[in-house]
Amino acid sequence: MDRGTVPPLRSLPRCFVLGLEPEEEVIELPTEEIDKFRKVLRLGTGDEVAVLPNDGVSVWRCRLDGRRAVVEEKVQESNEAKNPVIVAQALPKPDKLDEVVRMGTEMGVQEFWLFPTERTVVRWDAKKTEDRIRRLEKIAREAAEVSFRTRLPRIQLLKSLDEVLELAGPHVLVLSELECVQESLAEALPAAGVPVVLVIGPEGGWTRAEVQKIGDRGVTLGPRVLRVDTAAACAVALAIQRK
């Protein structure tokens, strides 16, 4: 290829295609991605796109050929966050949760753990859980494509705060509004490169019993009371950028 005429990878329309083998050269595109390229972006045979195999380290430059994408170049270009961050979010109202996932994905969150608390108003039954997770995965996929990530975040529903604290291990920090909490999130973050779980509480705040479970893991973002989606975005930004 004449490198002088090749458009930058970041300028190409892109999509994730899961389950690709490293040696594949012709990709059968999912129907929803074909519809996006053809009906929304008005692309056709011969146009270039970027395919992301979700391995976290590569981008494949491809040319559309009907319902397929023919690989022209495989580039190693990971821009995943150097500081691994998991967000454990107590279930808020749907629009707030959408924003937490969208912004967190764009900033580089690896996983989202969703869980109910004693003051959680939203309750998901089995059918609602499946539908909501599917919707959130779509939001995360679109956000990852827009922000040119090379890996999709994992989204899962946990049973309770107890399960979150058990799975999180030693490097877990819980945002708290209690006046007695003096340590800031920035001060409490572990060294660069160490995975951290950030726990963001419900819209009504933690109950007394939950505060006891949190113990000395509580940290603060400052004197103001922030909305759930604002608090999540601020916490992720600090954790992602630590040095």
N, C-alpha and C positions, 0 to 999 in steps of 0.2 A: 504494500500500500504506500501511496505517496503521503508521507506524514504531514506534509504541508496542507493537504486538503482534508485530512481526517478531523471531524469535529471532536472537541473535548468530551470525555466520557460524561462529565457532569452536565453537559448540555443535552444529553440524549434522553428521550422518554424511557422509562425503566419499569421493570416489574420483577417480582420474586417468583421463581418457579422452584418448588420444593421437590426433593428426591432426585435431583440430577446427579449423574455419575461424572467424575472428573474427565473421563475420556469422551463424553458425548459431543457430537459436532452438529447435530440437527435436533432441534427441540420442538416438540409438539406443544404449542401454547394452549393453556386453559381457555375455555370459552370466554370467561369474564375478562381475561387480558386481551384477547382478540377484539372483543367488543370495545374495550377501552381504547386500544390503538386505532381501530378503524372508525368507530362511530363518534367517539369523543375527540380524539386527537387528529382524526382525518388522515391517518397514515395508510400506506399501501405497500404492495410488493416493491422491494428495492430500498425502502426507507430503513435507516439505521435505528436500532434500539439497544438498550443495555439490559441484559438479563442477569439477575442476582440469584445465585444458587443457594443462598442462605448458609454459606459455610463460614461467614465472618471475615473472609480474607480475599475474596476475588469478585471481579466484575467481568462479565463476558460481553464483548462488543459483537452484536449480531445484525444480520440484514433480514428483513421480513421477506418471506416467500410463501404467499398464500396464508395458510393457518400455521405455518411453521416459522421458526427463527433459525437461520443458518449462522453458526458461529464463525466469526472472522478473526477474533483475537481474544485471548484470555489474559486478563491483567490482574496482578496481585495489588490490590489497593484497599486495604482495610482502614477504615476511619472509626472503628469502634472505640469506645471510651477506654482509656488506660486504667481508670479507677472503677472497678465493678460496683454497681449500685443496684440493689433490689428495693422496690417500694412496696411496703405492706400498707394497704389503704383500707381503713374501715369503710364499709359501704355507705356512700353518700347518695344524694339524689342523682338520677341518671345523667343529667347534663353536667354536673360537677365531675362525675366519674369519667365521662367522655373526655373532658378537658385534662384531667390528671393523666390519662393514658396517652392522649395526643401529645401534650407538652413533654411528658416524661420520655416518650419514644423519641421525639426529635432531639432531646438532650442526651440520650444514650443509655437509658435504663435497661438493664438486662432482663429483669423479670418484674411482674406485678403480682403481688399476693393480695387477694381481696378477702375480706372477712367481716362477719357481723359482730357487733358489740351489744352491750346491754341497752344502749340508747339508740341503736340503729333502727330507723323507721322502715327502711326498705328491707323487704324479705323476699328471697328468691326461692321458689319451689324448683323441682327438677326441670320442668319445661322452661321456666323463665331463666334458669341458670344457663341452659344450653343456648337459648336465644341471645342472652346478654353477652355471654362469652364470645359467641360468633360475631356479634356486632362490634365488640371491643377489639377483637382480632382484626376486623376489617379496618377500623380506625387506626390501629397500630400499623397495619400494612401500608396504608396510604401515607401515614406520617413518616414511616421509614423510607418509603420511596421518595417522598418530597425532600427529606433531609439527607438522602444519599447514604443511608446506612447499608451495611452489608450483612446484617443479621437481624431477624425479627425477634422482638422480646417475647418471652413466654408469659401467658396469663393464666392464672389458676385461682379457684375459690377454695379457701381454707375454712375450717369449721369455727374457729374462735381465736381470740387473742392468745389463749393458752397454747394453741398449736403454732401460732406465729412465733411466739417467744421460744418454744421448744425447737423449732426448725432453724431459727435464726442463728443460733450459736452465740459466741462471745461478742461479736462485733454487731450489736443491735442498739440502735438509738431511737428513743420514743419521744416525739414532740409532745410537750406538755405546757399547759397554760397556768399551772400552779405557781403562785408567787414565790413559793419556797424554792423553786428550781432556779438555780443561779448559773449553772454551767451552760454555756452557749453550744449550739451544734458545731460551730466552727472549731471551738476548743476541744470538743470531745471526739471529733473524727479521727479514725486510725490513720496510720501512715499511708502515703501514696501507694497504690497498687493492692492494698488490702481490701477484700470485699466487705461491704457494709450493708446492713439492712436498715432502712429508714421506715419507722412506723408512724403513720399519720392517723390521728384519731377521728372519731365521728363528729358530725356537725354540732351535736349537743355536748361534746366534751366527754372525758372519762368519768366513770362513776368512782365512788370511794373504793369499792372492791377492786376495780381495775387498776387504780392508782397503786394499791398495795402490791398487785402482781407486777407492775412495772418496776417498782422499787427504785434503785439508783440508776436505772437506765434512762431516766427522764432528762431531756435537754430543752433549751428554749431557743426560739428565733428572735427574741427581743420582747419589748414591753407591749407591743400591739397584738391584738387578737386578729388573726388572719383567717380568711375563708379557706376551706379545705383545699381547693385547687391552687390558690395562691401559696399556701404553706407548702404544698407538695413541690411546686415549681422552685420555690426558694431553697428548700432543703436539697433537692436534687442538684441545683446549680452549685451549691457549696460543696457537695460531696464529689461531684464529677470533676471539679476544678482544683481539688486539693493537691498540694505539692509536698 
